[in-house]
């Protein structure tokens, strides 16, 4: 039993879907669960449809809906040619549900987000499942919302492991036994009350990890557009090195700091059962790739770089010039948790508390107005957070390259620097 995960880039066109289908067909001789993300940039476009707050309706809803529809219609037309009737019937039902949710939202942004954005994975897996059947690769489409159960924390659902394991045991295992090949969604789940939830942005890796754990899979494979786990994102770093072997603990550290190749929660369930996680290229599927497993060191040993753009440095100070004490920190972190804002770096002094966070409209729509009731606020936008594992002073100087440093922290192994972009 293996679990495969294909991201948006691996299914972003008809040719990409054909390539993905060829990989699946090659490996479908043994029981296989395939977890798929939304196609291409569909999630980004769906996010444009989510109301920002109770009184704000997104602009250009018809144009955005048309763009999303045409993108999927074009892929369907190219894949199925003159045999599109059933595919159109099924995806149009999903588009109708999407339009209903967009035009009649609730007052809860996070709830609206999960109901709207989750449609991307339902669309992609519907098309892919029907295409595989069309090509004689028999499979069963599974709505993962009937399997992975969470609480009602929208946009960051916390997995109910006991209920999820029960659903796997009593439903999914039987489907796999009958079918052999299952196509299902990443990123989405449902609450115990039955409403759609999501597992956090880029959460499809985590979905696959949950299933691998509950199914006692022999391996999990993430298919990417890179040759394996690289020591830096090639978008930011010209000369990268492929890491052949990464220990579980190191992968968890890198994910925590924001390594884009893997979701932060993915590794721990696999580590608990010592399930190897392979990172392979869908461009060259026969190549070896990288593996995250129970190992004692990174191979080869080399500095590891993580870059996060569009960061905000937020400095928070009590208006009465009192010390930043536990009660202040409790209030600050409580507000961030309530709104759903994650902290990427923190630093405090006697009179101020500084946090590095992603630039998101919720920061200015909700967080800052709320904090300004009790605190004075200063902020800088447009920054880059650089994390270097196994750093040296020379490496830091080369990476920073005379840019202004707003915040800097060092441990024995890791350096983090918040700089100008």
C-alpha positions as CSV (number, residue, x, y, z in Angstrom):
1,X,0.0,0.0,0.0
2,X,1.4,3.4,-1.1
3,X,0.1,6.9,-0.9
4,X,0.9,9.4,-3.7
5,X,0.4,13.1,-3.6
6,X,0.3,15.3,-6.7
7,X,0.3,19.1,-6.3
8,X,-1.2,21.8,-8.5
9,X,1.8,22.1,-10.8
10,X,1.6,18.4,-11.7
11,X,-2.0,18.7,-13.0
12,X,-2.1,22.3,-14.3
13,X,-2.8,21.4,-17.9
14,X,-4.1,18.6,-20.0
15,X,-0.6,17.4,-20.8
16,X,0.3,17.5,-17.1
17,X,-2.8,15.3,-16.3
18,X,-1.8,12.9,-19.0
19,X,1.7,12.7,-17.5
20,X,0.3,12.2,-14.0
21,X,-2.0,9.5,-15.3
22,X,0.9,7.7,-16.8
23,X,2.7,7.7,-13.5
24,X,-0.3,6.4,-11.7
25,X,-0.9,3.7,-14.2
26,X,2.7,2.5,-13.9
27,X,2.3,2.1,-10.1
28,X,-1.3,1.0,-9.9
29,X,-0.4,-2.7,-9.9
30,X,-0.4,-2.6,-6.1
31,X,-3.0,-0.8,-3.9
32,X,-2.6,2.9,-4.3
33,X,-4.3,6.0,-2.8
34,X,-3.7,9.2,-4.9
35,X,-4.2,12.6,-3.2
36,X,-4.5,15.5,-5.6
37,X,-4.5,19.3,-5.1
38,X,-6.4,21.9,-7.1
39,X,-5.2,22.4,-10.6
40,X,-2.6,25.1,-11.2
41,X,-3.5,28.4,-9.5
42,X,-7.1,27.6,-9.0
43,X,-6.8,28.0,-5.2
44,X,-5.5,31.5,-5.7
45,X,-8.4,32.4,-7.9
46,X,-10.9,30.9,-5.6
47,X,-9.5,33.0,-2.7
48,X,-10.5,36.1,-4.7
49,X,-14.1,35.1,-4.3
50,X,-14.1,35.0,-0.5
51,X,-15.7,38.0,1.2
52,X,-13.2,39.8,3.3
53,X,-15.7,40.7,6.0
54,X,-19.4,41.1,6.5
55,X,-19.9,44.2,4.3
56,X,-17.2,43.6,1.7
57,X,-18.1,41.7,-1.5
58,X,-15.1,40.9,-3.7
59,X,-14.9,42.8,-7.0
60,X,-15.2,41.1,-10.4
61,X,-17.0,38.0,-9.2
62,X,-18.5,37.1,-12.6
63,X,-15.1,37.5,-14.3
64,X,-13.3,35.4,-11.7
65,X,-15.9,32.7,-11.9
66,X,-15.7,32.7,-15.7
67,X,-11.9,32.4,-15.6
68,X,-12.1,29.4,-13.2
69,X,-14.7,27.7,-15.3
70,X,-13.0,28.3,-18.6
71,X,-9.7,27.0,-17.3
72,X,-11.3,23.7,-16.2
73,X,-13.5,23.5,-19.4
74,X,-10.4,23.8,-21.6
75,X,-8.6,21.0,-19.8
76,X,-11.7,18.8,-20.1
77,X,-12.1,19.5,-23.8
78,X,-8.5,18.6,-24.5
79,X,-8.5,15.4,-22.4
80,X,-11.9,14.0,-23.4
81,X,-12.3,15.5,-26.9
82,X,-15.8,14.5,-28.1
83,X,-16.8,12.6,-24.9
84,X,-17.3,15.4,-22.4
85,X,-20.9,15.2,-21.6
86,X,-20.6,13.3,-18.2
87,X,-17.6,15.3,-17.2
88,X,-19.4,18.6,-17.8
89,X,-22.4,17.3,-15.9
90,X,-20.4,16.6,-12.8
91,X,-18.2,19.7,-12.7
92,X,-21.2,22.0,-13.5
93,X,-22.8,20.7,-10.3
94,X,-19.7,21.8,-8.4
95,X,-19.7,25.2,-10.1
96,X,-23.4,25.6,-9.1
97,X,-22.5,24.9,-5.5
98,X,-19.6,27.4,-5.7
99,X,-21.8,30.1,-7.1
100,X,-24.4,29.5,-4.4
101,X,-21.8,29.8,-1.7
102,X,-20.2,32.9,-3.2
103,X,-23.6,34.7,-3.6
104,X,-24.9,33.7,-0.1
105,X,-22.0,33.8,2.3
106,X,-22.1,33.7,6.0
107,X,-20.6,36.4,8.3
108,X,-17.6,34.2,9.1
109,X,-14.6,34.8,6.8
110,X,-12.8,31.5,7.7
111,X,-16.0,29.5,7.2
112,X,-16.6,31.1,3.8
113,X,-13.0,30.5,2.9
114,X,-13.3,26.7,3.5
115,X,-16.6,26.3,1.7
116,X,-15.4,28.2,-1.4
117,X,-11.7,27.3,-1.8
118,X,-12.4,23.6,-1.2
119,X,-14.1,23.4,-4.6
120,X,-10.7,23.4,-6.3
121,X,-9.8,19.9,-5.1
122,X,-13.3,18.5,-5.8
123,X,-13.0,19.8,-9.4
124,X,-9.5,18.4,-10.0
125,X,-10.1,15.0,-8.6
126,X,-13.4,14.6,-10.5
127,X,-11.8,15.4,-13.8
128,X,-8.8,13.2,-13.1
129,X,-10.8,10.2,-11.9
130,X,-13.1,10.3,-14.9
131,X,-10.1,10.7,-17.2
132,X,-8.4,7.6,-15.7
133,X,-11.5,5.6,-16.2
134,X,-11.8,7.0,-19.7
135,X,-8.3,5.6,-20.4
136,X,-9.1,2.2,-18.9
137,X,-7.3,2.8,-15.5
138,X,-10.2,1.8,-13.2
139,X,-10.4,3.8,-10.0
140,X,-12.8,5.0,-7.3
141,X,-13.3,8.6,-6.5
142,X,-13.6,9.2,-2.8
143,X,-14.8,12.4,-1.1
144,X,-12.1,12.8,1.6
145,X,-14.6,14.8,3.7
146,X,-16.2,11.4,4.6
147,X,-12.8,10.1,5.8
148,X,-10.7,12.9,7.4
149,X,-12.5,14.5,10.4
150,X,-11.5,17.6,12.2
151,X,-12.9,20.1,14.7
152,X,-14.7,23.2,13.5
153,X,-11.5,25.4,13.3
154,X,-12.0,26.7,9.8
155,X,-8.9,27.2,7.6
156,X,-6.8,25.2,10.2
157,X,-8.8,22.1,11.1
158,X,-7.4,20.0,13.9
159,X,-7.6,16.4,13.0
160,X,-9.8,14.1,15.1
161,X,-7.5,11.1,14.8
162,X,-9.7,8.6,16.5
163,X,-12.7,9.4,14.3
164,X,-10.5,9.6,11.2
165,X,-9.0,6.2,11.9
166,X,-12.5,4.7,12.4
167,X,-13.6,6.1,9.0
168,X,-10.5,4.7,7.3
169,X,-11.1,1.3,8.9
170,X,-14.8,1.0,8.2
171,X,-14.9,2.7,4.8
172,X,-11.7,3.6,3.0
173,X,-10.0,0.2,3.5
174,X,-13.0,-1.6,2.0
175,X,-13.0,0.7,-1.0
176,X,-9.2,0.2,-1.5
177,X,-9.7,-3.6,-1.2
178,X,-12.5,-3.5,-3.9
179,X,-11.0,-1.0,-6.2
180,X,-7.2,-1.1,-5.7
181,X,-6.9,2.6,-6.9
182,X,-8.4,5.5,-5.1
183,X,-8.4,9.2,-6.3
184,X,-9.2,11.7,-3.5
185,X,-8.6,15.3,-2.4
186,X,-5.9,16.9,-0.5
187,X,-6.2,20.0,1.8
188,X,-9.9,19.5,2.6
189,X,-11.8,17.6,5.3
190,X,-15.0,18.0,7.3
191,X,-15.9,18.7,10.9
192,X,-17.7,16.2,13.0
193,X,-20.8,18.4,12.4
194,X,-20.4,17.8,8.7
195,X,-19.3,21.2,7.4
196,X,-16.3,21.5,5.1
197,X,-13.0,22.4,6.7
198,X,-9.4,22.8,5.4
199,X,-6.1,21.7,6.9
200,X,-4.2,25.0,6.3
201,X,-2.7,26.4,3.0
202,X,-0.7,23.8,1.1
203,X,-2.2,21.2,3.3
204,X,-2.4,18.4,0.7
205,X,0.9,16.9,1.9
206,X,-0.7,16.7,5.4
207,X,-3.8,15.0,3.9
208,X,-1.6,12.3,2.3
209,X,0.4,11.9,5.5
210,X,-2.8,11.4,7.6
211,X,-3.9,8.7,5.2
212,X,-0.5,7.0,5.1
213,X,-0.5,6.8,8.9
214,X,-4.1,5.5,9.2
215,X,-3.5,3.0,6.4
216,X,-0.1,1.8,7.6
217,X,1.3,2.6,4.2
218,X,4.7,1.2,3.2
219,X,5.7,4.5,1.6
220,X,4.4,8.0,0.8
221,X,5.5,9.8,-2.4
222,X,5.2,13.6,-3.1
223,X,5.5,14.3,-6.8
224,X,7.1,17.7,-7.5
225,X,8.5,19.8,-10.4
226,X,12.0,19.5,-8.8
227,X,14.3,16.5,-8.8
228,X,14.0,16.1,-5.0
229,X,14.4,17.9,-1.7
230,X,16.7,20.8,-2.6
231,X,18.8,22.8,-0.1
232,X,17.1,26.0,-1.3
233,X,14.1,27.1,-3.4
234,X,15.3,27.5,-7.0
235,X,13.1,30.6,-7.3
236,X,15.4,32.3,-4.9
237,X,18.7,30.5,-5.3
238,X,20.5,29.9,-8.6
239,X,22.7,27.0,-7.6
240,X,20.9,24.3,-5.6
241,X,22.0,20.9,-4.2
242,X,19.7,17.9,-4.1
243,X,19.6,16.3,-0.7
244,X,19.5,12.6,-1.0
245,X,18.5,11.7,2.6
246,X,16.9,13.9,5.3
247,X,16.3,12.7,8.9
248,X,12.7,13.1,10.1
249,X,13.7,15.7,12.7
250,X,15.5,17.8,10.2
251,X,12.6,17.8,7.8
252,X,10.3,18.9,10.7
253,X,12.6,21.8,11.5
254,X,12.8,22.9,7.8
255,X,9.0,22.7,7.4
256,X,8.5,24.7,10.6
257,X,10.7,27.5,9.2
258,X,8.7,27.5,6.0
259,X,10.4,25.2,3.5
260,X,8.0,25.3,0.6
261,X,8.5,21.7,-0.5
262,X,6.7,20.2,2.5
263,X,3.8,21.2,4.7
264,X,4.8,21.6,8.4
265,X,2.5,19.0,9.8
266,X,3.3,16.3,7.2
267,X,6.3,14.5,8.7
268,X,5.3,13.7,12.3
269,X,2.6,11.1,11.5
270,X,5.1,9.4,9.2
271,X,7.8,9.5,11.8
272,X,5.5,7.9,14.4
273,X,5.3,4.8,12.2
274,X,8.6,5.1,10.4
275,X,7.0,5.5,7.0
276,X,9.5,6.8,4.4
277,X,8.5,10.0,2.6
278,X,9.9,10.2,-0.9
279,X,10.1,13.5,-2.9
280,X,10.3,12.7,-6.6
281,X,10.0,14.6,-9.9
282,X,7.0,14.1,-12.1
283,X,9.2,15.5,-14.9
284,X,11.7,12.7,-14.6
285,X,9.7,10.0,-12.6
286,X,12.4,7.3,-13.0
287,X,15.0,9.4,-11.2
288,X,15.8,8.5,-7.5
289,X,14.6,11.7,-5.8
290,X,15.1,12.3,-2.1
291,X,13.8,10.4,1.0
292,X,12.9,11.6,4.5
293,X,13.4,8.7,6.9
294,X,14.9,7.5,10.2
295,X,18.5,8.7,9.5
296,X,21.2,10.3,11.7
297,X,22.4,13.1,9.4
298,X,21.7,15.1,6.2
299,X,23.3,13.6,3.1
300,X,25.1,15.4,1.6
301,X,25.9,17.9,4.5
302,X,25.3,21.4,3.2
303,X,23.8,24.7,4.3
304,X,20.0,24.8,3.9
305,X,18.2,28.0,3.0
306,X,14.6,29.1,3.3
307,X,13.2,32.4,2.0
308,X,9.8,33.9,2.8
309,X,8.8,37.1,1.0
310,X,6.1,39.7,1.8
311,X,6.7,39.7,5.5
312,X,5.6,42.3,8.1
313,X,7.6,43.3,11.2
314,X,5.0,44.3,13.8
315,X,6.3,46.1,17.0
316,X,3.8,46.2,19.8
317,X,4.3,48.5,22.9
318,X,2.0,49.1,25.9
319,X,0.5,52.6,25.8
320,X,1.3,53.2,29.5
321,X,5.0,52.3,28.9
322,X,4.7,49.3,31.3
323,X,6.8,46.2,30.8
324,X,5.9,43.6,28.2
325,X,4.9,40.9,30.7
326,X,3.0,37.6,30.6
327,X,-0.5,39.2,30.6
328,X,0.4,41.4,27.6
329,X,1.8,38.4,25.7
330,X,-1.2,36.4,26.5
331,X,-3.5,39.1,25.1
332,X,-1.4,39.5,22.0
333,X,-1.1,35.8,21.2
334,X,-4.8,35.3,22.0
335,X,-5.8,37.9,19.5
336,X,-3.6,36.4,16.8
337,X,-4.9,32.9,17.5
338,X,-8.5,34.1,17.4
339,X,-7.9,35.7,14.0
340,X,-5.8,32.8,12.6
341,X,-2.5,34.6,12.2
342,X,0.7,32.6,12.5
343,X,4.0,34.1,13.8
344,X,7.1,33.4,11.9
345,X,9.6,35.0,14.3
346,X,9.4,36.8,17.7
347,X,11.6,39.0,19.7
348,X,10.9,41.0,22.9
349,X,12.5,43.7,25.0
350,X,11.4,45.2,28.2
351,X,9.0,47.7,26.5
352,X,8.2,46.2,23.2
353,X,7.3,42.9,21.5
354,X,8.2,42.3,17.8
355,X,6.7,39.7,15.6
356,X,7.3,38.7,12.0
357,X,4.1,37.6,10.2
358,X,2.9,37.0,6.7
359,X,1.4,40.1,4.9
360,X,-2.3,39.2,4.9
361,X,-5.3,41.5,4.7
362,X,-6.5,40.2,8.1
363,X,-3.5,41.9,9.7
364,X,-4.8,45.3,8.8
365,X,-8.5,44.5,8.8
366,X,-8.7,42.8,12.2
367,X,-5.4,42.4,14.1
368,X,-4.0,45.9,14.2
369,X,-7.3,47.6,15.0
370,X,-7.9,45.2,17.8
371,X,-4.4,45.5,19.3
372,X,-4.5,49.3,19.0
373,X,-7.1,49.4,21.8
374,X,-4.4,48.6,24.3
375,X,-1.1,49.0,22.5
376,X,0.9,51.4,20.3
377,X,1.8,49.7,17.0
378,X,4.6,50.2,14.5
379,X,5.1,48.1,11.4
380,X,7.3,47.7,8.3
381,X,6.1,45.9,5.2
382,X,7.7,44.3,2.2
383,X,10.4,42.4,4.1
384,X,12.0,39.0,3.5
385,X,12.6,36.4,6.2
386,X,15.8,34.3,5.6
387,X,16.4,31.1,7.5
388,X,19.8,29.4,7.2
389,X,20.4,26.0,8.7
390,X,24.2,25.2,9.2
391,X,25.2,28.8,8.7
392,X,28.6,30.5,8.8
393,X,29.3,34.2,9.1
394,X,30.5,34.2,5.5
395,X,27.3,32.6,4.2
396,X,25.2,35.2,6.1
397,X,27.2,38.1,4.6
398,X,26.8,36.6,1.1
399,X,23.1,36.2,1.4
400,X,22.3,39.5,3.1
401,X,24.6,41.4,0.7
402,X,24.5,44.8,2.5
403,X,20.7,44.9,2.8
404,X,19.3,46.4,5.9
405,X,18.6,43.9,8.7
406,X,15.5,44.6,10.8
407,X,15.6,41.6,13.1
408,X,18.2,38.9,13.6
409,X,18.5,35.7,15.7
410,X,21.1,33.0,15.9
411,X,21.2,29.5,17.6
412,X,23.9,26.9,17.3
413,X,22.6,25.6,14.0
414,X,20.1,28.2,12.7
415,X,20.2,31.9,11.8
416,X,17.1,33.9,11.0
417,X,17.3,37.4,9.4
418,X,14.5,39.8,8.5
419,X,15.7,42.0,5.8
420,X,14.7,44.3,2.9
421,X,13.5,42.4,-0.1
